[in-house]
Amino acid sequence: MASEAKNGSTGRDMQAEPMLNSLDMAEETVRAAQTRKKKKSSKWKVLSLVICVCILTAILGCIFGLKPSCSREVKSCKNRCFERKFGSCRCDAACVELGNCCLDYKDVCIQPAHVWTCDKLRCGEKRLAGSLCSCSDDCKDTNDCCVNYDSVCRGNKSWVEEKCEDIQTPLCPAGFSRPPVILFSLDGFRAEYLQTWGGLLPVISKLKQCGTYSRSLRPVYPSKTFPNHYSIVTGLYPESHGLVDNKMYDPQRNALFTLRSAEKFHPSWYQGEPVWITAMNHGLKTATFFWPGSDVKINGTYPNFYKEYNGSVPFETRVMSVLKWLRLPEDVRPHFYTLYLEEPDSSGHRHGPVSSAVITALMKVDQLVGLLMDGLKQMNLDKCVDILLLSDHGMEEARCENIAYLTSYINSSNDYMVVYGPAARVRPVQLPDEYFSFDYAGLAKNLSCRKPDQHFKPFLKQHLPKRFHFAKNDRIESLHFYSDPKWQVVKSPEEVKVCNGGFHGSDNRFTNMQALFIGYGPNLKHGLEVQPFENIELYNLMCDLLDIEPAPNNGTHGSLNHLLKHPVYDPTLPKELFEPFQCSVIHGARVKGLGCSCDSLSETGYEKQLTLTPQQESDTKKLNLPYGRPLVLQNSSYCILYHNKYVSGFNYNIKMPMWSSYTLGKNVSTVC
């Protein structure tokens, strides 16, 4: 039984074992499935975590390490201009209308067509069609970089940031066999402007510091734009070169010259030889971007490169054109250049010389001079080119109460008109019939000393101060009005439309008429201030810089040698053939029949007057020969005759003085 029981129990166990195994297997399957599920869940968690980390890394990279490229991609137009690829903002022309342009759209995509400079946003840009210049990485290779590319995009110093350097010989790049010369005019730049506002003009102030500078340049009379610009390039006074004013009449041709008429292009108005023609006559090439007379066929020719005057041409375009000419191949590249800007003259006329508008204009032209200097530096020409930076005249403040009306002194007449201003002239109405026959002298007499406080004086032109050199030309009317400082002469109040602002044209010695002069370059002295001089001397100076022979002119060749490091002209002064001797009184040497009478003073009395002590001779020489004795170049002997009030060079052959020298004391009277 026991055996059976045992066997029975064993049978049940053997039957239960497969059942347990099945349950175990089911449980194992469940547990395995749960384990696989857990592993799969963990795997996804890890994968999700990895993805999150990657996304976070990318975000942090954009924020910190890769911020510029990400922001350019999403928020900047850098290298995306006018592309049809849209990020969070657009850079095509339609974005303006849609209102979803990137913030830098105008700066990066529009401004390059209007400006000649780089900024940080443009550095490394893709070259855009229509851009004035490029800030791309390859602009050096294509020779179209903006002038400040090196300083803004490459980290180099701009020209104004460099220290002054005194060099003894020109440092020119290959292809420049001689230093170019640039004549640069800032119209109406009063000499005082630089002294007063120099702190706002860093570029011009550096040129002054590093170059040759004069506190003022004396214009010719009248101190007007056309006469002075043409005197600068010819070395002639207006009476010699024919441009006697901005408005003038030629009785020979019965023609009227104004700045707005086609008549100004007629070559007959322009006499003398401007420096661009002198240079061309010596085989050099010239280029002018505006200068009075440069767009006229003078002596049958124009400059090799020139522009007909158009005041609307942007100043930057003018400067960049000169730089473009300097990049031409050597066989066609000019040697001489002119550059002209209307400012600060225009602002001075409209608002007066003491105005915020003039200060703004001064700062603008300073930037333009800087544009030129940066361009030269980028071309390695800043130590090669000689530059004359100057102006034609100054500017005076106009006031309505400082106008003298001729109708306040005499009755009005329809027989004549007045070319009004500070150097007013009378012109008959009947032209050309009465141009020479009009009663100028009678009108001058009627207008002389009419009032104690009269602020002008009438002069027949031959009686004007000789220092004006303003008489020997038919285009100068016979009757002239000389005005006090700050004053102008007009025929009647009806002729005045605007009486405030600024004007010029006055006496060329008046302080506010003085002009600017700075010379800078390898052939001009470094850090030198010189005494003021007349602008007619500049023609000879430019010829010396170009190493050419000047045409005949009113200047004194060699008078500006002290501005040059290596003067090319050595003037030889004429010598007297005979040294004068001391005059001695010859008794009885009277000449009869001279048609003159003498007073009752005895011969002994005359001899006493002519016999001076050594001290008296010394005193009269100091007083009456302050600049030394005049030289006599004629083949004739003479003696020096000393008087208490004058000194004479007496010629025994002709029995009369060859010259007399004396000094007039200051007239303290203020009465006419």
Buried (B, 14 or more C-beta within 10 A) or exposed (E): EEEEEEEEEEEEEEEEEEEEEEEEEEEEEEEEEEEEEEEEEEEEEEEEEEEEEEEEEEEEEBEEEEEEEBBBBEBBBBBBBBEEEEBEBBBBEEBEEEEBBBEBBEBBBBBBEEBBBBBEBBBEBEBBEEBBBBBBEEBBEEEBBBBBBBBBBEEBEBBBEBEEEEEEEBBBEEEBEEBBBBBBBBBBBBBBBBEBBBEBBBBBBBBBBBBBBBBBBBBBBBBBBBBBBBBBBBBBBBBBBBBBBBBBBBBEEEBEBEEEEEBBBBEBBBBBBBBBBBBBBEEBBBBBBBBBBBBBEBBEEBBBBBBEBEEEEEBBEBBBBBBEBBEBEEEEBBBBBBBBBBBBBBBBBBBBBEBEBBBBBBBBBBBBBBBBBBBBBBBEBBBBBBBBBBBBBBBBBBBEEBBBBBBEBEEEEEEBBBBBBBBBBBBBEEBBEBBEEBBBEEBBEBBEEEEEEBBBBBBEBEEBEEEBBBBEBBBBBBBBBBBBBBBBBBBEEEEBEEBEBBBBBBBBBBEBBBBBBBBBBBBBBBEBEBEBBBBBBBBBBBBBBBEBEBBEBBBBBBBBBEBBBEBBBEEEEEEEEEEBEEBEEEEEEEEEEEEEEEEEEEEEEEEEEEEBEEEEBEBBBEBBBEEEBBEBEEEBBBBBBBBEEBBBBBBEEEEEBBBBBEEEEEEEEEEE
